Amino acid sequence: MISSLHGTVLHVEADSMIVEVGGVGFSVAVTPQVSRSAPVGERVLLHTALIVREDALSLFGFSTREELAVFSVLLGVTGVGPKSALGVLATLTVPQIADAVAADDDAPFRRVSGIGPKTAKLIVVQLAGKLAPARPAGAATATAPAPDLGAQVVQALVGLGWSERTAAEAVASVSESATDADRSSVGALLRRTLAELGPARETLRG
């Protein structure tokens, strides 16, 4: 099972990209949002699902684990295949999907290309209880950095000598207490993360 890809973008189209990992180029189906956020030559981290068919092996990639999880749940709905599930995530965000299901509202899913009224209703019915609705407006919650921004900070830290795991954990930790402004800037988030990692790194050197 290929659960993630971390490499350099070689080619981008509206609904797919080729990511080179260890000298091998992987073709990955993605949403337009993902393809727009990953220009050729940049490094990208995708959470992936490998779909096995008799005549093909297909990879579907997502910026977050939440999107991948919703994609997997959608595949369990009668009449929803990988392309339709990807279409749902190309049209609606994860919170919008969760809220529509919680409200028993199939209208948002009817707007998705390839999803008819019957399938839209099945999505609402069969996903009931499987997705947590988004928090109400004003609810206290930590906002994570945008996936591509967080990945850039992780890569910068890896380039400075930290392991990818340590860097990713530090970015996640810092984002919980960072301001919205810091979470929207690579430089600001990097500086805050370095401040947290700095003492630990100096200790290790000693």
NORDATA-V561366 format. One record per residue. N is the residue number from 1. RES is the residue in three letters. SS is DSSP state (A for helix, B for strand, O for the rest). D_LAST is the distance of its C-alpha to the last C-alpha in Angstrom with 2 decimals. Layout:
n: <N,N>
res: <RES,RES>
ss: <SS,SS>
d_last: <D_LAST,D_LAST>
This chain:
n: <1,2,3,4,5,6,7,8,9,10,11,12,13,14,15,16,17,18,19,20,21,22,23,24,25,26,27,28,29,30,31,32,33,34,35,36,37,38,39,40,41,42,43,44,45,46,47,48,49,50,51,52,53,54,55,56,57,58,59,60,61,62,63,64,65,66,67,68,69,70,71,72,73,74,75,76,77,78,79,80,81,82,83,84,85,86,87,88,89,90,91,92,93,94,95,96,97,98,99,100,101,102,103,104,105,106,107,108,109,110,111,112,113,114,115,116,117,118,119,120,121,122,123,124,125,126,127,128,129,130,131,132,133,134,135,136,137,138,139,140,141,142,143,144,145,146,147,148,149,150,151,152,153,154,155,156,157,158,159,160,161,162,163,164,165,166,167,168,169,170,171,172,173,174,175,176,177,178,179,180,181,182,183,184,185,186,187,188,189,190,191,192,193,194,195,196,197,198,199,200,201,202,203,204,205,206>
res: <MET,ILE,SER,SER,LEU,HIS,GLY,THR,VAL,LEU,HIS,VAL,GLU,ALA,ASP,SER,MET,ILE,VAL,GLU,VAL,GLY,GLY,VAL,GLY,PHE,SER,VAL,ALA,VAL,THR,PRO,GLN,VAL,SER,ARG,SER,ALA,PRO,VAL,GLY,GLU,ARG,VAL,LEU,LEU,HIS,THR,ALA,LEU,ILE,VAL,ARG,GLU,ASP,ALA,LEU,SER,LEU,PHE,GLY,PHE,SER,THR,ARG,GLU,GLU,LEU,ALA,VAL,PHE,SER,VAL,LEU,LEU,GLY,VAL,THR,GLY,VAL,GLY,PRO,LYS,SER,ALA,LEU,GLY,VAL,LEU,ALA,THR,LEU,THR,VAL,PRO,GLN,ILE,ALA,ASP,ALA,VAL,ALA,ALA,ASP,ASP,ASP,ALA,PRO,PHE,ARG,ARG,VAL,SER,GLY,ILE,GLY,PRO,LYS,THR,ALA,LYS,LEU,ILE,VAL,VAL,GLN,LEU,ALA,GLY,LYS,LEU,ALA,PRO,ALA,ARG,PRO,ALA,GLY,ALA,ALA,THR,ALA,THR,ALA,PRO,ALA,PRO,ASP,LEU,GLY,ALA,GLN,VAL,VAL,GLN,ALA,LEU,VAL,GLY,LEU,GLY,TRP,SER,GLU,ARG,THR,ALA,ALA,GLU,ALA,VAL,ALA,SER,VAL,SER,GLU,SER,ALA,THR,ASP,ALA,ASP,ARG,SER,SER,VAL,GLY,ALA,LEU,LEU,ARG,ARG,THR,LEU,ALA,GLU,LEU,GLY,PRO,ALA,ARG,GLU,THR,LEU,ARG,GLY>
ss: <O,O,O,B,B,B,B,B,B,B,B,B,B,O,O,B,B,B,B,B,B,O,O,B,B,B,B,B,B,O,O,A,A,A,A,A,O,O,O,O,O,O,B,B,B,B,B,B,B,B,B,B,B,O,O,B,B,B,B,B,B,B,O,O,A,A,A,A,A,A,A,A,A,A,O,O,O,O,O,O,O,A,A,A,A,A,A,A,A,A,A,O,O,A,A,A,A,A,A,A,A,A,O,O,O,O,A,A,A,A,O,O,O,O,O,O,A,A,A,A,A,A,A,A,A,A,A,O,O,O,O,O,O,O,O,O,O,O,O,O,O,O,O,O,O,O,A,A,A,A,A,A,A,A,A,A,A,A,A,O,O,O,O,A,A,A,A,A,A,A,A,A,A,A,A,A,A,O,O,A,A,A,A,O,O,A,A,A,A,A,A,A,A,A,A,A,A,A,A,A,A,A,A,A,A,O>
d_last: <40.43,38.61,36.91,34.96,34.66,31.78,32.81,34.67,38.05,40.73,43.84,44.83,48.16,49.29,48.82,46.53,43.75,42.41,38.68,37.21,34.62,33.68,36.77,39.11,40.88,41.56,44.45,43.73,46.26,44.85,46.24,47.08,44.36,41.71,43.31,43.44,39.74,38.62,39.88,40.10,36.96,34.60,32.33,33.48,32.64,35.83,36.50,39.45,42.46,44.21,47.96,49.90,53.57,56.09,56.16,52.70,48.99,47.87,44.46,44.24,41.10,39.91,37.22,36.49,36.71,39.34,41.60,41.22,42.10,45.18,46.19,46.14,48.18,50.67,51.28,52.66,55.40,58.78,59.59,56.12,54.64,51.35,52.82,54.33,51.13,49.24,52.07,51.60,47.93,48.96,51.44,49.81,46.33,44.98,45.87,49.33,49.92,48.88,51.02,54.01,53.87,53.53,56.53,58.56,58.99,59.53,60.45,56.98,56.99,60.48,59.14,56.98,58.66,59.95,59.82,63.34,64.52,64.66,61.14,59.82,61.37,59.96,56.44,56.88,58.49,56.19,52.93,54.01,51.47,48.87,47.20,45.92,47.59,45.57,44.81,47.57,47.18,45.23,43.43,39.89,37.45,34.20,34.93,32.72,32.08,34.60,33.71,33.58,31.54,28.95,28.85,28.32,25.28,23.86,24.62,23.01,19.70,20.08,20.70,17.44,15.55,15.70,17.97,21.47,21.46,18.37,19.89,23.32,22.31,20.54,23.66,25.93,24.18,24.19,27.80,29.00,28.44,28.85,32.14,34.74,34.15,30.43,31.36,33.87,31.66,29.07,27.44,27.42,26.12,23.35,22.28,22.35,20.36,17.64,17.58,17.08,14.47,12.47,10.63,9.97,8.71,6.28,5.12,5.39,3.77,0.00>
